[in-house]
Amino acid sequence: MSRVIVVARGIRKNSTFCGREMLKAARLNWELVLLALVFLVGMAVGAVYARNADTQALERMDFLFAGNFKARLTASFLSIFTASFASAFLFVFACFLCGLSMWGVLLIPFIPFFRGFGLGLTSGYLYAAYGGLGILFNLVVILPGALVCCISVLLAAREGIGFSRLLASCGSKTINQAKLKIYVLQFGAILGVAFLSALIDLLLSACFGGLFSF
């Protein structure tokens, strides 16, 4: 009995320690946490909007979200990879450009919101139109790569906001070239994450896309 009590106390201490570490990490990365919340709000709005959407709506916005799930079943592997990476690149590049403006700190939060809207739209439509089969397809084929893509967008948004704030603090002064170089290199690394998301999309579409029919 005493051993059980000791183990329970140890689990409680570990859970408390993990909770404190998570709160500490959230405080240190509060901008990323807020951007993630904005993304989730966009995803919820997209899921609600999906109730009145159709496949044509997904096709019209496919160049932004790569959310045309039917195209994944028939398109070539190169087309799947290109569409996925191009979608991620557009959002990351938008964060990069906005970060070069003092107004970027106000504009950039709309980018993860819009990305979340696209993912929520696709997920909501799959559930509304195909039920359990749509949920399974979403979980197996779409979400893994999409979530990695969204991580790249969130990282890009955070870096863009940080550089935009730096520009605002400098005012009319010329920005340090070394800081600009670091900013560009950071986005190069973020594009590497976007590239990984496209590879995951390609791999999952190739392995499991043929198991589904819509």
VOBA-1610 file (N, C-alpha, C; in pm, whole numbers, padded with zeros to 5 digits, always signed):
BEGIN
Met+00083-00120+00000Met+00000+00000+00000Met+00086+00125+00000Ser+00194+00123+00080Ser+00284+00239+00088Ser+00354+00263-00045Arg+00385+00152-00114Arg+00449+00166-00246Arg+00355+00234-00344Val+00228+00197-00338Val+00129+00258-00427Val+00121+00408-00400Ile+00123+00447-00272Ile+00117+00589-00236Ile+00239+00663-00287Val+00357+00601-00275Val+00481+00663-00323Val+00476+00684-00474Val+00429+00581-00546Val+00419+00591-00692Val+00320+00700-00732Ala+00206+00706-00662Ala+00105+00807-00692Ala+00161+00947-00670Arg+00236+00963-00561Arg+00297+01094-00534Arg+00398+01131-00641Gly+00475+01029-00688Gly+00573+01054-00793Gly+00507+01096-00923Ile+00395+01030-00958Ile+00322+01067-01079Ile+00268+01208-01068Arg+00216+01242-00946Arg+00161+01375-00925Arg+00270+01481-00940Lys+00388+01453-00883Lys+00499+01548-00894Lys+00543+01566-01039Asn+00551+01454-01111Asn+00592+01461-01252Asn+00491+01539-01334Ser+00362+01516-01311Ser+00259+01587-01386Ser+00262+01736-01354Thr+00286+01769-01225Thr+00297+01910-01187Thr+00417+01975-01253Phe+00530+01901-01255Phe+00651+01953-01319Phe+00629+01975-01468Cys+00564+01879-01536Cys+00537+01892-01679Cys+00443+02010-01706Gly+00344+02026-01617Gly+00252+02139-01633Gly+00324+02272-01622Arg+00415+02282-01525Arg+00491+02406-01508Arg+00581+02432-01628Glu+00641+02325-01679Glu+00729+02341-01795Glu+00649+02385-01918Met+00529+02332-01933Met+00445+02371-02046Met+00401+02517-02035Leu+00366+02559-01913Leu+00329+02700-01892Leu+00447+02792-01918Lys+00565+02749-01876Lys+00685+02828-01899Lys+00714+02840-02048Ala+00701+02728-02119Ala+00723+02730-02264Ala+00621+02817-02334Ala+00494+02814-02287Ala+00390+02897-02347Ala+00417+03045-02325Arg+00468+03079-02205Arg+00500+03220-02177Arg+00616+03267-02264Leu+00715+03180-02283Leu+00830+03219-02364Leu+00795+03231-02512Asn+00694+03157-02554Asn+00653+03158-02696Asn+00509+03207-02710Trp+00476+03313-02637Trp+00337+03360-02633Trp+00288+03405-02770Glu+00378+03460-02852Glu+00336+03502-02985Glu+00292+03382-03069Leu+00370+03275-03060Leu+00336+03154-03135Leu+00205+03093-03084Val+00183+03099-02953Val+00059+03047-02895Val-00061+03128-02946Leu-00048+03261-02948Leu-00157+03346-02997Leu-00185+03319-03145Leu-00079+03304-03223Leu-00097+03276-03365Leu-00164+03140-03386Ala-00129+03042-03301Ala-00194+02911-03309Ala-00343+02922-03277Leu-00377+03008-03180Leu-00518+03029-03147Leu-00592+03095-03264Val-00525+03191-03330Val-00584+03255-03448Val-00607+03152-03557Phe-00510+03062-03575Phe-00525+02955-03674Phe-00645+02866-03641Leu-00661+02830-03514Leu-00771+02743-03473Leu-00906+02812-03492Val-00910+02943-03466Val-01033+03019-03491Val-01067+03014-03640Gly-00966+03035-03725Gly-00988+03027-03870Gly-01036+02890-03912Met-00981+02786-03850Met-01022+02650-03883Met-01167+02627-03844Ala-01208+02680-03728Ala-01346+02665-03685Ala-01441+02739-03779Val-01403+02859-03822Val-01485+02935-03916Val-01497+02861-04048Gly-01386+02804-04095Gly-01389+02727-04219Gly-01478+02605-04210Ala-01475+02536-04094Ala-01558+02419-04076Ala-01707+02455-04078Val-01741+02570-04018Val-01880+02616-04020Val-01922+02655-04162Tyr-01832+02723-04232Tyr-01861+02766-04370Tyr-01880+02645-04462Ala-01812+02534-04430Ala-01818+02414-04515Ala-01959+02357-04523Arg-02046+02392-04428Arg-02182+02339-04431Arg-02258+02387-04554Asn-02219+02503-04608Asn-02287+02558-04726Asn-02196+02556-04850Ala-02083+02487-04840Ala-01988+02484-04952Ala-02011+02361-05039Asp-01950+02363-05158Asp-01955+02248-05247Asp-01816+02223-05304Thr-01803+02121-05387Thr-01672+02088-05442Thr-01617+02201-05529Gln-01705+02280-05592Gln-01658+02391-05676Gln-01586+02495-05592Ala-01634+02517-05469Ala-01568+02612-05380Ala-01427+02564-05347Leu-01411+02434-05323Leu-01279+02379-05296Leu-01189+02390-05418Glu-01243+02365-05535Glu-01164+02372-05658Glu-01117+02515-05686Arg-01204+02613-05657Arg-01167+02753-05682Arg-01053+02798-05593Met-01046+02743-05472Met-00942+02784-05377Met-00829+02682-05366Asp-00825+02587-05461Asp-00725+02481-05453Asp-00584+02535-05466Phe-00564+02642-05544Phe-00429+02696-05563Phe-00374+02756-05433Leu-00464+02789-05339Leu-00420+02843-05210Leu-00404+02735-05104Phe-00499+02642-05098Phe-00502+02546-04989Phe-00464+02404-05029Ala-00454+02376-05160Ala-00431+02239-05207Ala-00532+02146-05141Gly-00658+02191-05135Gly-00761+02117-05064Gly-00855+02038-05153Asn-00826+02034-05283Asn-00911+01956-05374Asn-00875+01808-05358Phe-00942+01743-05265Phe-00906+01605-05230Phe-00929+01509-05345Lys-01027+01538-05433Lys-01053+01448-05545Lys-00936+01448-05644Ala-00870+01563-05658Ala-00756+01570-05750Ala-00642+01482-05703Arg-00630+01460-05571Arg-00523+01376-05519Arg-00536+01231-05564Leu-00660+01192-05596Leu-00685+01052-05632Leu-00648+01022-05777Thr-00637+01127-05859Thr-00612+01105-06002Thr-00486+01176-06053Ala-00439+01278-05978Ala-00324+01357-06026Ala-00194+01278-06016Ser-00096+01321-06093Ser+00035+01258-06087Ser+00105+01296-05957Phe+00206+01219-05921Phe+00281+01247-05798Phe+00346+01385-05803Leu+00398+01423-05919Leu+00461+01554-05932Leu+00359+01665-05910Ser+00239+01647-05963Ser+00134+01748-05946Ser+00093+01762-05800Ile+00083+01650-05729Ile+00047+01654-05588Ile+00153+01728-05508Phe+00279+01695-05533Phe+00389+01759-05460Phe+00395+01908-05493Thr+00384+01942-05619Thr+00393+02083-05661Thr+00280+02166-05602Ala+00158+02112-05605Ala+00044+02186-05551Ala+00058+02207-05401Ser+00105+02105-05330Ser+00120+02115-05186Ser+00228+02216-05148Phe+00343+02207-05215Phe+00453+02298-05182Phe+00420+02441-05224Ala+00355+02458-05338Ala+00318+02593-05384Ala+00223+02659-05286Ser+00129+02582-05232Ser+00035+02637-05134Ser+00108+02685-05009Ala+00198+02601-04956Ala+00274+02639-04838Ala+00365+02759-04867Phe+00426+02758-04985Phe+00517+02866-05023Phe+00446+03001-05027Leu+00323+03003-05080Leu+00248+03129-05089Leu+00225+03191-04952Phe+00187+03109-04854Phe+00160+03162-04721Phe+00289+03206-04650Val+00394+03126-04665Val+00522+03163-04604Val+00578+03290-04668Phe+00567+03299-04799Phe+00619+03417-04870Phe+00538+03541-04833Ala+00407+03524-04813Ala+00324+03637-04772Ala+00369+03689-04635Cys+00401+03598-04544Cys+00453+03640-04413Cys+00588+03711-04427Phe+00671+03660-04516Phe+00802+03722-04540Phe+00787+03865-04590Leu+00701+03885-04688Leu+00682+04020-04744Leu+00621+04115-04642Cys+00521+04067-04568Cys+00458+04153-04467Cys+00556+04190-04356Gly+00647+04097-04327Gly+00747+04125-04225Gly+00842+04236-04262Leu+00853+04267-04391Leu+00940+04375-04438Leu+00872+04511-04430Ser+00752+04515-04373Ser+00678+04639-04357Ser+00646+04662-04210Met+00642+04788-04170Met+00605+04820-04032Met+00460+04785-04003Trp+00377+04775-04109Trp+00237+04740-04094Trp+00217+04589-04088Gly+00324+04515-04107Gly+00313+04370-04110Gly+00260+04311-03981Val+00292+04374-03869Val+00247+04323-03739Val+00094+04319-03731Leu+00027+04405-03807Leu-00119+04407-03810Leu-00177+04314-03916Leu-00102+04294-04024Leu-00152+04216-04137Leu-00125+04066-04123Ile-00013+04032-04065Ile+00030+03891-04062Ile-00067+03798-03991Pro-00131+03836-03880Pro-00225+03742-03815Pro-00336+03693-03906Phe-00370+03768-04010Phe-00474+03723-04102Phe-00427+03603-04186Ile-00296+03587-04199Ile-00243+03478-04283Ile-00267+03342-04218Pro-00228+03319-04091Pro-00262+03189-04030Pro-00413+03169-04016Phe-00487+03278-03996Phe-00633+03266-03991Phe-00686+03211-04123Phe-00637+03265-04233Phe-00683+03223-04365Phe-00639+03081-04394Arg-00519+03044-04348Arg-00472+02906-04368Arg-00558+02809-04287Gly-00592+02848-04165Gly-00679+02766-04084Gly-00818+02753-04145Phe-00865+02862-04206Phe-00994+02860-04273Phe-00995+02755-04384Gly-00887+02749-04462Gly-00879+02651-04571Gly-00880+02508-04522Leu-00804+02482-04414Leu-00801+02346-04361Leu-00935+02309-04299Gly-00998+02405-04229Gly-01130+02379-04172Gly-01235+02357-04278Leu-01224+02431-04389Leu-01319+02415-04499Leu-01311+02276-04559Thr-01189+02229-04585Thr-01172+02096-04642Thr-01217+01987-04546Ser-01176+01999-04420Ser-01211+01899-04319Ser-01362+01895-04296Gly-01423+02014-04285Gly-01567+02021-04262Gly-01646+01965-04378Tyr-01601+01994-04501Tyr-01672+01942-04618Tyr-01662+01790-04626Leu-01545+01735-04597Leu-01528+01590-04602Leu-01621+01522-04502Tyr-01633+01580-04383Tyr-01722+01521-04283Tyr-01868+01535-04324Ala-01907+01654-04372Ala-02047+01678-04408Ala-02091+01594-04527Ala-02001+01576-04624Ala-02038+01507-04747Ala-02021+01356-04740Tyr-01921+01307-04665Tyr-01889+01165-04671Tyr-01886+01097-04534Gly-01914+01170-04428Gly-01923+01110-04296Gly-01793+01046-04250Gly-01802+00922-04200Gly-01687+00852-04146Gly-01576+00831-04248Leu-01613+00803-04373Leu-01512+00784-04478Leu-01434+00912-04500Gly-01504+01026-04499Gly-01437+01154-04515Gly-01344+01186-04400Ile-01387+01152-04277Ile-01301+01174-04160Ile-01175+01090-04170Leu-01192+00963-04209Leu-01077+00873-04220Leu-00979+00923-04326Phe-01031+00966-04441Phe-00946+01018-04547Phe-00872+01143-04499Asn-00943+01227-04427Asn-00883+01350-04375Asn-00770+01319-04278Leu-00794+01224-04188Leu-00693+01189-04087Leu-00570+01122-04148Val-00594+01036-04246Val-00484+00956-04301Val-00406+01030-04410Val-00477+01099-04499Val-00413+01155-04618Val-00385+01305-04608Ile-00479+01382-04554Ile-00468+01528-04561Ile-00402+01590-04438Leu-00450+01555-04319Leu-00409+01627-04198Leu-00259+01620-04165Pro-00192+01504-04176Pro-00050+01502-04138Pro+00034+01606-04212Gly+00025+01608-04344Gly+00101+01707-04421Gly+00051+01849-04398Ala-00082+01864-04385Ala-00138+01998-04364Ala-00094+02057-04232Leu-00084+01975-04128Leu-00042+02027-03998Leu+00105+02069-04000Val+00189+01994-04070Val+00329+02035-04084Val+00338+02165-04163Cys+00255+02177-04266Cys+00248+02301-04343Cys+00206+02417-04254Cys+00108+02394-04168Cys+00060+02500-04079Cys+00167+02540-03977Ile+00249+02444-03934Ile+00361+02478-03846Ile+00456+02574-03916Ser+00483+02548-04044Ser+00571+02639-04119Ser+00509+02778-04131Val+00377+02784-04150Val+00310+02913-04161Val+00314+02987-04028Leu+00292+02916-03917Leu+00297+02979-03785Leu+00437+03031-03754Leu+00538+02953-03787Leu+00676+02998-03765Leu+00707+03120-03850Ala+00660+03118-03976Ala+00682+03231-04065Ala+00611+03356-04013Ala+00489+03337-03961Ala+00414+03450-03907Ala+00485+03510-03786Arg+00538+03425-03700Arg+00610+03476-03582Arg+00734+03554-03622Glu+00811+03500-03716Glu+00932+03570-03759Glu+00897+03700-03830Gly+00791+03697-03911Gly+00750+03819-03981Gly+00706+03928-03885Ile+00631+03890-03782Ile+00587+03988-03682Ile+00707+04045-03606Gly+00800+03958-03571Gly+00920+04004-03500Gly+01000+04104-03581Phe+01018+04077-03711Phe+01097+04168-03794Phe+01020+04298-03821Ser+00889+04287-03834Ser+00806+04406-03853Ser+00816+04498-03731Arg+00814+04440-03613Arg+00828+04519-03490Arg+00967+04581-03482Leu+01066+04508-03530Leu+01202+04562-03532Leu+01210+04684-03623Leu+01147+04676-03739Leu+01145+04789-03832Leu+01073+04909-03769Ala+00965+04882-03699Ala+00890+04991-03636Ala+00973+05058-03527Ser+01051+04979-03454Ser+01133+05036-03347Ser+01250+05117-03402Cys+01296+05080-03522Cys+01407+05154-03583Cys+01363+05288-03641Gly+01234+05299-03675Gly+01184+05424-03732Gly+01246+05452-03867Ser+01307+05569-03880Ser+01367+05610-04007Ser+01511+05560-04023Lys+01562+05490-03920Lys+01699+05441-03927Lys+01708+05321-04022Thr+01826+05301-04080Thr+01848+05188-04170Thr+01863+05060-04089Ile+01796+04954-04133Ile+01803+04827-04061Ile+01941+04764-04077Asn+01987+04699-03974Asn+02116+04631-03977Asn+02112+04518-04081Gln+02211+04517-04170Gln+02215+04417-04277Gln+02230+04275-04223Ala+02301+04261-04110Ala+02318+04129-04051Ala+02184+04073-04004Lys+02098+04159-03948Lys+01967+04115-03902Lys+01878+04077-04020Leu+01891+04151-04130Leu+01815+04117-04250Leu+01860+03982-04305Lys+01990+03957-04300Lys+02042+03829-04348Lys+01989+03714-04263Ile+01987+03734-04131Ile+01933+03632-04041Ile+01786+03607-04071Tyr+01712+03714-04098Tyr+01570+03703-04131Tyr+01550+03617-04256Val+01630+03641-04357Val+01620+03563-04481Val+01656+03417-04456Leu+01760+03393-04378Leu+01801+03255-04348Leu+01694+03181-04268Gln+01629+03252-04177Gln+01522+03189-04100Gln+01409+03143-04191Phe+01377+03225-04289Phe+01270+03187-04381Phe+01316+03075-04474Gly+01444+03068-04501Gly+01495+02955-04578Gly+01474+02825-04503Ala+01499+02827-04372Ala+01475+02708-04289Ala+01327+02675-04282Ile+01243+02777-04274Ile+01098+02755-04268Ile+01048+02693-04398Leu+01106+02733-04510Leu+01070+02672-04638Leu+01109+02524-04640Gly+01214+02491-04565Gly+01250+02350-04552Gly+01139+02270-04484Val+01074+02330-04384Val+00960+02265-04318Val+00844+02252-04416Ala+00821+02357-04496Ala+00715+02351-04598Ala+00744+02242-04701Phe+00870+02227-04738Phe+00911+02121-04831Phe+00881+01984-04771Leu+00908+01970-04641Leu+00880+01844-04572Leu+00731+01814-04574Ser+00648+01917-04554Ser+00502+01896-04556Ser+00456+01847-04692Ala+00517+01899-04799Ala+00481+01855-04934Ala+00523+01709-04957Leu+00637+01671-04902Leu+00681+01532-04914Leu+00586+01438-04840Ile+00542+01480-04722Ile+00446+01399-04646Ile+00315+01384-04723Asp+00269+01495-04782Asp+00148+01490-04865Asp+00163+01390-04978Leu+00277+01398-05045Leu+00303+01309-05158Leu+00306+01163-05112Leu+00377+01135-05004Leu+00393+00998-04956Leu+00258+00939-04915Leu+00179+01015-04839Leu+00051+00963-04791Leu-00050+00948-04905Ser-00048+01040-05000Ser-00137+01029-05115Ser-00101+00907-05199Ala+00030+00882-05212Ala+00074+00766-05291Ala+00041+00635-05221Cys+00053+00633-05088Cys+00033+00508-05015Cys-00115+00477-04989Phe-00193+00579-04959Phe-00330+00555-04913Phe-00440+00616-05001Gly-00400+00705-05094Gly-00501+00771-05177Gly-00584+00672-05259Gly-00519+00566-05305Gly-00589+00468-05388Gly-00690+00383-05313Leu-00687+00390-05178Leu-00780+00311-05098Leu-00917+00378-05085Phe-00926+00503-05131Phe-01050+00578-05115Phe-01110+00611-05252Ser-01240+00623-05254Ser-01311+00660-05376Ser-01427+00751-05340Phe-01431+00869-05403Phe-01537+00967-05376Phe-01614+00999-05504
//
